[in-house]
Amino acid sequence: MVETDTALAEHYQRLVSGFLPVLADLEGETASASLAEIRGRLAPVQEAITRILPHLSFTGLGDPTDGGSFYFTRNGERAFRYENLSGGEKAVFDLLLDVQIAASELDTPLVCLDEPEVHLNPGVQAAVLGEILGLLPSGSQLWIATHSVGMIRRAFEIAANEANRVAFLNFGEVKGPMPQVELQPVPPTRRLFGEALSVALDDLAELVAPEVLVVCEGSRESDRVHAWDERVYREIFSGWHQRVEFVSGGGKGELDSAAAIAAVVAPGTRVLKLRDRDDLTDEHRERLLEDDTALRILRRRSLESYLLDDEILGKLVESRGGSNGAALEELVKARDTAMKTNGSAKGALGAVFDTSRRVLSDTQALGENKSQFAADVLAQLVTPESDVARELVELLGLDKIAS
Protein backbone atom coordinates (compact mmCIF):
# COMPACT_ATOMS: atom_id res chain seq x y z
CA MET A 1 0.00 0.00 0.00
CA VAL A 2 2.88 2.35 0.76
CA GLU A 3 4.39 1.66 -2.66
CA THR A 4 1.04 2.35 -4.33
CA ASP A 5 0.57 5.62 -2.44
CA THR A 6 4.10 6.71 -3.33
CA ALA A 7 3.61 5.97 -7.01
CA LEU A 8 0.25 7.71 -7.00
CA ALA A 9 1.75 10.79 -5.36
CA GLU A 10 4.45 10.88 -8.04
CA HIS A 11 1.81 10.62 -10.77
CA TYR A 12 -0.14 13.46 -9.17
CA GLN A 13 2.91 15.70 -9.01
CA ARG A 14 3.82 14.83 -12.60
CA LEU A 15 0.36 15.70 -13.88
CA VAL A 16 0.13 18.92 -11.86
CA SER A 17 3.58 20.02 -12.99
CA GLY A 18 2.41 19.76 -16.57
CA PHE A 19 0.11 22.71 -16.00
CA LEU A 20 2.85 25.01 -14.66
CA PRO A 21 4.32 26.02 -18.05
CA VAL A 22 0.81 26.81 -19.24
CA LEU A 23 0.11 29.02 -16.21
CA ALA A 24 3.44 30.80 -16.67
CA ASP A 25 2.48 31.86 -20.19
CA LEU A 26 -1.29 32.10 -20.42
CA GLU A 27 -1.05 34.59 -23.26
CA GLY A 28 1.27 32.42 -25.32
CA GLU A 29 0.09 31.06 -28.62
CA THR A 30 0.51 27.48 -27.49
CA ALA A 31 -1.25 27.77 -24.11
CA SER A 32 -4.59 26.43 -25.30
CA ALA A 33 -2.96 23.61 -27.23
CA SER A 34 -0.80 22.65 -24.24
CA LEU A 35 -3.81 22.65 -21.93
CA ALA A 36 -5.74 20.46 -24.35
CA GLU A 37 -2.79 18.06 -24.56
CA ILE A 38 -2.63 17.68 -20.78
CA ARG A 39 -6.37 17.11 -20.54
CA GLY A 40 -6.04 14.61 -23.37
CA ARG A 41 -3.65 12.56 -21.29
CA LEU A 42 -6.30 12.18 -18.61
CA ALA A 43 -9.29 11.60 -20.90
CA PRO A 44 -8.55 7.89 -21.62
CA VAL A 45 -8.45 7.17 -17.88
CA GLN A 46 -11.70 9.08 -17.34
CA GLU A 47 -13.44 7.10 -20.07
CA ALA A 48 -12.01 3.74 -19.03
CA ILE A 49 -12.88 3.99 -15.34
CA THR A 50 -16.49 4.86 -16.11
CA ARG A 51 -16.81 1.92 -18.49
CA ILE A 52 -15.57 -0.41 -15.74
CA LEU A 53 -17.38 1.28 -12.83
CA PRO A 54 -20.41 3.19 -14.20
CA HIS A 55 -21.12 4.76 -10.79
CA LEU A 56 -17.69 6.42 -10.71
CA SER A 57 -16.19 9.19 -12.84
CA PHE A 58 -12.79 10.83 -12.54
CA THR A 59 -13.31 14.61 -12.54
CA GLY A 60 -10.00 16.32 -11.78
CA LEU A 61 -6.88 17.05 -9.75
CA GLY A 62 -8.31 19.51 -7.22
CA ASP A 63 -6.19 22.30 -5.75
CA PRO A 64 -2.53 21.23 -5.41
CA THR A 65 -1.90 24.11 -2.98
CA ASP A 66 -4.60 22.96 -0.60
CA GLY A 67 -4.13 19.25 0.10
CA GLY A 68 -4.41 18.35 -3.56
CA SER A 69 -5.91 14.99 -4.47
CA PHE A 70 -7.58 13.18 -7.34
CA TYR A 71 -11.29 13.94 -7.32
CA PHE A 72 -14.26 11.89 -8.50
CA THR A 73 -18.02 11.91 -8.76
CA ARG A 74 -19.35 8.79 -7.02
CA ASN A 75 -23.01 7.80 -7.19
CA GLY A 76 -23.86 11.43 -7.97
CA GLU A 77 -21.81 12.85 -5.10
CA ARG A 78 -19.31 15.38 -6.42
CA ALA A 79 -15.88 16.33 -5.04
CA PHE A 80 -15.29 12.80 -3.78
CA ARG A 81 -11.61 12.48 -2.83
CA TYR A 82 -9.43 9.54 -3.82
CA GLU A 83 -8.75 8.69 -0.15
CA ASN A 84 -12.45 7.98 0.36
CA LEU A 85 -12.82 5.48 -2.46
CA SER A 86 -13.16 1.77 -1.70
CA GLY A 87 -10.13 -0.48 -2.04
CA GLY A 88 -11.43 -1.91 -5.31
CA GLU A 89 -12.16 1.52 -6.78
CA LYS A 90 -8.67 2.70 -5.84
CA ALA A 91 -7.13 -0.40 -7.41
CA VAL A 92 -8.92 0.16 -10.72
CA PHE A 93 -7.89 3.81 -10.85
CA ASP A 94 -4.29 3.05 -9.81
CA LEU A 95 -3.81 0.47 -12.56
CA LEU A 96 -5.36 2.61 -15.28
CA LEU A 97 -3.34 5.67 -14.28
CA ASP A 98 -0.08 3.70 -14.08
CA VAL A 99 -0.58 2.32 -17.57
CA GLN A 100 -1.74 5.63 -19.03
CA ILE A 101 1.31 7.47 -17.66
CA ALA A 102 3.56 4.84 -19.27
CA ALA A 103 1.60 5.01 -22.53
CA SER A 104 1.79 8.81 -22.69
CA GLU A 105 5.51 9.07 -21.94
CA LEU A 106 6.89 6.09 -23.90
CA ASP A 107 6.37 5.18 -27.53
CA THR A 108 6.11 1.42 -27.00
CA PRO A 109 6.21 0.71 -23.26
CA LEU A 110 6.80 -2.70 -21.73
CA VAL A 111 4.43 -2.83 -18.75
CA CYS A 112 4.88 -5.54 -16.07
CA LEU A 113 2.08 -6.17 -13.58
CA ASP A 114 2.40 -8.61 -10.69
CA GLU A 115 -0.98 -9.98 -9.58
CA PRO A 116 -2.96 -6.86 -10.59
CA GLU A 117 -6.15 -8.55 -9.41
CA VAL A 118 -5.26 -7.90 -5.75
CA HIS A 119 -8.08 -5.74 -4.27
CA LEU A 120 -10.03 -6.01 -7.55
CA ASN A 121 -13.60 -7.30 -7.56
CA PRO A 122 -13.62 -10.55 -9.62
CA GLY A 123 -16.44 -9.09 -11.69
CA VAL A 124 -14.25 -6.27 -13.02
CA GLN A 125 -10.94 -8.10 -13.50
CA ALA A 126 -11.59 -9.08 -17.12
CA ALA A 127 -12.86 -5.57 -17.92
CA VAL A 128 -9.74 -4.00 -16.38
CA LEU A 129 -7.50 -6.14 -18.60
CA GLY A 130 -9.43 -5.05 -21.67
CA GLU A 131 -9.13 -1.37 -20.75
CA ILE A 132 -5.40 -1.68 -20.02
CA LEU A 133 -4.85 -3.17 -23.46
CA GLY A 134 -6.85 -0.31 -24.94
CA LEU A 135 -4.61 2.28 -23.28
CA LEU A 136 -1.34 0.83 -24.58
CA PRO A 137 -0.08 2.02 -27.97
CA SER A 138 0.61 -0.39 -30.81
CA GLY A 139 3.89 -2.26 -30.39
CA SER A 140 3.74 -2.30 -26.58
CA GLN A 141 4.04 -5.40 -24.43
CA LEU A 142 2.02 -6.24 -21.34
CA TRP A 143 3.41 -8.94 -19.03
CA ILE A 144 1.06 -10.15 -16.29
CA ALA A 145 1.72 -12.65 -13.49
CA THR A 146 -1.78 -13.54 -12.33
CA HIS A 147 -4.12 -16.12 -10.84
CA SER A 148 -7.16 -14.03 -11.79
CA VAL A 149 -9.85 -16.22 -13.32
CA GLY A 150 -11.40 -13.18 -15.01
CA MET A 151 -8.14 -12.00 -16.57
CA ILE A 152 -7.11 -15.47 -17.69
CA ARG A 153 -10.50 -16.09 -19.26
CA ARG A 154 -10.30 -12.72 -21.06
CA ALA A 155 -6.84 -13.66 -22.32
CA PHE A 156 -8.24 -16.97 -23.61
CA GLU A 157 -10.97 -15.10 -25.47
CA ILE A 158 -8.42 -12.76 -27.06
CA ALA A 159 -6.24 -15.72 -28.05
CA ALA A 160 -9.24 -17.43 -29.68
CA ASN A 161 -9.67 -14.44 -32.02
CA GLU A 162 -6.03 -13.34 -32.36
CA ALA A 163 -3.78 -16.29 -31.57
CA ASN A 164 -0.53 -14.35 -32.05
CA ARG A 165 -1.54 -11.55 -29.69
CA VAL A 166 -1.26 -13.56 -26.46
CA ALA A 167 1.44 -15.90 -25.15
CA PHE A 168 0.88 -18.09 -22.08
CA LEU A 169 3.78 -19.15 -19.84
CA ASN A 170 3.15 -21.89 -17.32
CA PHE A 171 5.39 -21.57 -14.26
CA GLY A 172 3.62 -24.44 -12.54
CA GLU A 173 6.10 -26.95 -13.95
CA VAL A 174 9.21 -25.09 -12.74
CA LYS A 175 10.58 -26.97 -9.74
CA GLY A 176 13.37 -25.96 -7.37
CA PRO A 177 16.00 -23.21 -7.56
CA MET A 178 17.77 -22.94 -10.91
CA PRO A 179 20.34 -20.45 -12.19
CA GLN A 180 18.48 -20.22 -15.48
CA VAL A 181 15.02 -21.34 -16.55
CA GLU A 182 13.90 -21.33 -20.17
CA LEU A 183 10.16 -21.37 -20.75
CA GLN A 184 8.33 -21.78 -24.04
CA PRO A 185 4.77 -20.49 -24.57
CA VAL A 186 2.13 -23.17 -24.05
CA PRO A 187 -1.19 -23.44 -25.91
CA PRO A 188 -4.31 -22.09 -24.13
CA THR A 189 -5.88 -25.48 -23.49
CA ARG A 190 -8.69 -26.31 -21.11
CA ARG A 191 -6.11 -28.20 -19.05
CA LEU A 192 -4.08 -25.00 -18.60
CA PHE A 193 -7.23 -23.11 -17.65
CA GLY A 194 -8.07 -25.85 -15.15
CA GLU A 195 -4.64 -25.55 -13.53
CA ALA A 196 -5.12 -21.81 -13.18
CA LEU A 197 -8.54 -22.37 -11.63
CA SER A 198 -7.07 -24.87 -9.17
CA VAL A 199 -4.59 -22.26 -7.94
CA ALA A 200 -7.12 -19.43 -7.88
CA LEU A 201 -10.11 -21.29 -6.46
CA ASP A 202 -8.59 -24.35 -4.77
CA ASP A 203 -11.41 -26.89 -4.23
CA LEU A 204 -14.00 -24.63 -5.89
CA ALA A 205 -12.25 -25.13 -9.25
CA GLU A 206 -14.15 -28.38 -9.78
CA LEU A 207 -17.42 -26.45 -9.59
CA VAL A 208 -16.68 -24.29 -12.65
CA ALA A 209 -18.86 -25.76 -15.36
CA PRO A 210 -17.97 -25.90 -19.07
CA GLU A 211 -20.32 -24.70 -21.79
CA VAL A 212 -20.78 -28.24 -23.11
CA LEU A 213 -20.34 -31.42 -21.06
CA VAL A 214 -20.09 -34.65 -23.04
CA VAL A 215 -20.85 -37.81 -21.05
CA CYS A 216 -19.05 -40.61 -22.87
CA GLU A 217 -18.68 -44.34 -22.37
CA GLY A 218 -16.11 -45.72 -19.96
CA SER A 219 -15.72 -46.49 -16.29
CA ARG A 220 -13.59 -44.81 -13.68
CA GLU A 221 -13.42 -48.06 -11.68
CA SER A 222 -11.19 -50.01 -14.06
CA ASP A 223 -7.56 -50.09 -12.98
CA ARG A 224 -6.32 -51.20 -16.38
CA VAL A 225 -8.08 -48.65 -18.58
CA HIS A 226 -9.03 -45.78 -16.30
CA ALA A 227 -11.70 -43.63 -18.02
CA TRP A 228 -10.03 -44.31 -21.36
CA ASP A 229 -12.60 -42.73 -23.70
CA GLU A 230 -12.73 -39.62 -21.54
CA ARG A 231 -8.95 -39.35 -21.59
CA VAL A 232 -8.73 -39.72 -25.37
CA TYR A 233 -11.49 -37.22 -26.10
CA ARG A 234 -9.94 -34.71 -23.73
CA GLU A 235 -6.58 -35.10 -25.42
CA ILE A 236 -8.14 -34.49 -28.82
CA PHE A 237 -10.27 -31.48 -27.97
CA SER A 238 -8.58 -29.72 -25.05
CA GLY A 239 -6.21 -27.70 -27.22
CA TRP A 240 -8.87 -26.02 -29.33
CA HIS A 241 -12.25 -26.36 -27.62
CA GLN A 242 -11.67 -25.05 -24.11
CA ARG A 243 -15.39 -24.70 -23.40
CA VAL A 244 -16.04 -28.44 -23.83
CA GLU A 245 -15.39 -31.10 -21.21
CA PHE A 246 -15.67 -34.90 -21.32
CA VAL A 247 -16.52 -37.21 -18.44
CA SER A 248 -16.99 -40.98 -18.22
CA GLY A 249 -20.57 -42.08 -17.58
CA GLY A 250 -20.26 -45.87 -17.59
CA GLY A 251 -21.73 -48.25 -20.14
CA LYS A 252 -24.35 -47.44 -22.77
CA GLY A 253 -27.19 -48.19 -20.37
CA GLU A 254 -25.75 -45.83 -17.76
CA LEU A 255 -25.33 -42.73 -19.95
CA ASP A 256 -28.88 -41.47 -19.35
CA SER A 257 -28.57 -41.48 -15.55
CA ALA A 258 -25.06 -40.02 -15.67
CA ALA A 259 -26.24 -37.22 -17.98
CA ALA A 260 -29.20 -36.49 -15.69
CA ILE A 261 -26.89 -36.15 -12.69
CA ALA A 262 -24.54 -33.91 -14.69
CA ALA A 263 -27.42 -31.63 -15.66
CA VAL A 264 -28.29 -31.12 -11.99
CA VAL A 265 -24.69 -30.58 -10.88
CA ALA A 266 -23.91 -28.16 -13.71
CA PRO A 267 -27.04 -26.11 -14.40
CA GLY A 268 -26.78 -24.03 -17.55
CA THR A 269 -24.33 -26.46 -19.14
CA ARG A 270 -25.43 -28.25 -22.29
CA VAL A 271 -25.12 -31.99 -21.58
CA LEU A 272 -24.60 -34.48 -24.43
CA LYS A 273 -24.34 -38.27 -24.38
CA LEU A 274 -21.80 -39.92 -26.67
CA ARG A 275 -21.63 -43.65 -27.43
CA ASP A 276 -19.91 -45.94 -29.88
CA ARG A 277 -21.85 -47.16 -32.89
CA ASP A 278 -20.84 -50.81 -32.48
CA ASP A 279 -23.16 -53.02 -34.60
CA LEU A 280 -25.96 -50.50 -35.19
CA THR A 281 -27.33 -50.30 -38.70
CA ASP A 282 -27.74 -46.90 -40.35
CA GLU A 283 -31.50 -47.08 -39.82
CA HIS A 284 -31.24 -48.03 -36.15
CA ARG A 285 -28.65 -45.32 -35.50
CA GLU A 286 -30.81 -42.63 -37.12
CA ARG A 287 -33.89 -43.76 -35.19
CA LEU A 288 -32.04 -43.49 -31.86
CA LEU A 289 -30.77 -40.02 -32.73
CA GLU A 290 -34.26 -38.85 -33.68
CA ASP A 291 -35.66 -40.09 -30.37
CA ASP A 292 -33.04 -38.35 -28.20
CA THR A 293 -31.74 -34.92 -29.23
CA ALA A 294 -28.99 -35.04 -26.57
CA LEU A 295 -27.60 -38.33 -27.88
CA ARG A 296 -24.59 -38.53 -30.18
CA ILE A 297 -23.52 -41.81 -31.81
CA LEU A 298 -20.21 -42.23 -33.62
CA ARG A 299 -20.51 -42.82 -37.36
CA ARG A 300 -17.77 -45.45 -37.10
CA ARG A 301 -17.90 -48.52 -34.89
CA SER A 302 -15.76 -47.15 -32.06
CA LEU A 303 -13.37 -44.42 -30.99
CA GLU A 304 -10.48 -46.69 -31.96
CA SER A 305 -11.71 -46.59 -35.57
CA TYR A 306 -10.88 -42.87 -35.69
CA LEU A 307 -7.48 -43.27 -34.06
CA LEU A 308 -6.51 -46.01 -36.54
CA ASP A 309 -7.65 -44.07 -39.61
CA ASP A 310 -5.19 -44.08 -42.52
CA GLU A 311 -4.71 -40.33 -42.06
CA ILE A 312 -3.68 -40.69 -38.40
CA LEU A 313 -1.40 -43.66 -39.07
CA GLY A 314 0.29 -41.63 -41.82
CA LYS A 315 0.88 -38.78 -39.39
CA LEU A 316 2.26 -41.29 -36.88
CA VAL A 317 4.86 -42.47 -39.38
CA GLU A 318 5.80 -38.90 -40.30
CA SER A 319 6.20 -37.94 -36.64
CA ARG A 320 8.57 -40.85 -36.06
CA GLY A 321 11.16 -40.35 -38.75
CA GLY A 322 9.66 -38.80 -41.84
CA SER A 323 7.80 -40.29 -44.79
CA ASN A 324 8.17 -44.05 -44.89
CA GLY A 325 5.78 -45.84 -47.20
CA ALA A 326 6.90 -49.28 -46.08
CA ALA A 327 6.24 -48.51 -42.40
CA LEU A 328 2.77 -47.15 -43.16
CA GLU A 329 2.02 -50.23 -45.24
CA GLU A 330 2.97 -52.46 -42.32
CA LEU A 331 0.69 -50.55 -39.92
CA VAL A 332 -2.30 -50.61 -42.28
CA LYS A 333 -1.75 -54.32 -42.92
CA ALA A 334 -1.59 -55.06 -39.18
CA ARG A 335 -4.81 -53.09 -38.60
CA ASP A 336 -6.75 -54.69 -41.44
CA THR A 337 -5.63 -58.22 -40.59
CA ALA A 338 -6.60 -57.79 -36.94
CA MET A 339 -9.98 -56.29 -37.88
CA LYS A 340 -10.77 -59.29 -40.07
CA THR A 341 -9.98 -61.56 -37.14
CA ASN A 342 -11.58 -59.58 -34.34
CA GLY A 343 -14.22 -57.69 -36.28
CA SER A 344 -13.48 -54.31 -34.71
CA ALA A 345 -10.83 -51.64 -34.39
CA LYS A 346 -10.71 -52.27 -30.63
CA GLY A 347 -8.98 -55.56 -31.23
CA ALA A 348 -6.76 -54.01 -33.90
CA LEU A 349 -5.30 -51.39 -31.56
CA GLY A 350 -2.95 -53.89 -29.92
CA ALA A 351 -1.75 -55.18 -33.27
CA VAL A 352 -0.96 -51.67 -34.51
CA PHE A 353 0.84 -50.88 -31.23
CA ASP A 354 3.02 -53.99 -31.50
CA THR A 355 3.78 -53.30 -35.16
CA SER A 356 4.64 -49.67 -34.41
CA ARG A 357 7.21 -50.77 -31.85
CA ARG A 358 8.75 -53.01 -34.49
CA VAL A 359 8.82 -50.75 -37.57
CA LEU A 360 9.11 -47.23 -36.13
CA SER A 361 12.01 -45.46 -34.44
CA ASP A 362 11.84 -43.83 -31.01
CA THR A 363 9.75 -46.70 -29.63
CA GLN A 364 10.02 -45.50 -26.01
CA ALA A 365 7.81 -42.53 -26.90
CA LEU A 366 5.04 -44.89 -28.04
CA GLY A 367 3.94 -45.73 -24.49
CA GLU A 368 4.08 -48.86 -22.39
CA ASN A 369 0.84 -50.40 -23.64
CA LYS A 370 -1.85 -49.96 -26.28
CA SER A 371 -4.00 -47.75 -24.04
CA GLN A 372 -1.17 -45.27 -23.47
CA PHE A 373 -0.28 -45.51 -27.16
CA ALA A 374 -3.81 -44.50 -28.14
CA ALA A 375 -4.30 -41.73 -25.57
CA ASP A 376 -0.82 -40.20 -25.47
CA VAL A 377 0.32 -40.67 -29.09
CA LEU A 378 -2.51 -41.25 -31.57
CA ALA A 379 -4.96 -38.84 -29.95
CA GLN A 380 -2.41 -36.02 -30.16
CA LEU A 381 -2.23 -36.56 -33.93
CA VAL A 382 -5.95 -35.79 -34.32
CA THR A 383 -5.31 -32.09 -34.90
CA PRO A 384 -7.94 -29.51 -35.91
CA GLU A 385 -7.08 -29.57 -39.60
CA SER A 386 -7.41 -33.36 -39.91
CA ASP A 387 -10.45 -34.94 -41.57
CA VAL A 388 -10.90 -37.16 -38.52
CA ALA A 389 -11.16 -34.14 -36.23
CA ARG A 390 -13.60 -32.39 -38.53
CA GLU A 391 -15.83 -35.46 -38.54
CA LEU A 392 -15.88 -35.61 -34.72
CA VAL A 393 -16.50 -31.87 -34.41
CA GLU A 394 -19.45 -32.02 -36.80
CA LEU A 395 -20.82 -35.10 -35.07
CA LEU A 396 -20.82 -33.37 -31.66
CA GLY A 397 -22.01 -30.04 -33.04
CA LEU A 398 -18.92 -28.27 -31.68
CA ASP A 399 -18.59 -26.32 -34.91
CA LYS A 400 -21.62 -24.32 -33.73
CA ILE A 401 -19.94 -22.99 -30.57
CA ALA A 402 -16.90 -20.75 -30.09
CA SER A 403 -13.58 -22.54 -29.60
FENCOR-V680416 format. One record per run of one state. SS is the DSSP state (@ for helix, = for strand, . for the rest). FROM is the first residue (numbers start at 1). LEN is the number of residues. Records with the same first field share a line. If there is no record, write none. Layout:
# FENCOR-V680416
SS->FROM-LEN + FROM-LEN
This chain:
# FENCOR-V680416
.->1-1 + 25-6 + 53-3 + 61-10 + 75-2 + 85-2 + 106-4 + 115-7 + 136-5 + 146-3 + 162-1 + 166-2 + 169-2 + 174-12 + 187-3 + 208-4 + 217-1 + 219-9 + 238-6 + 249-1 + 251-1 + 266-4 + 276-6 + 292-3 + 298-5 + 308-2 + 320-5 + 343-2 + 360-3 + 367-3 + 382-5 + 397-1 + 401-3
@->2-23 + 31-22 + 82-3 + 87-19 + 122-14 + 149-13 + 163-3 + 171-3 + 190-18 + 228-10 + 252-14 + 282-10 + 303-5 + 310-10 + 325-18 + 345-15 + 363-4 + 370-12 + 387-10 + 398-3
=->56-5 + 71-4 + 77-5 + 110-5 + 141-5 + 168-1 + 186-1 + 212-5 + 218-1 + 244-5 + 250-1 + 270-6 + 295-3
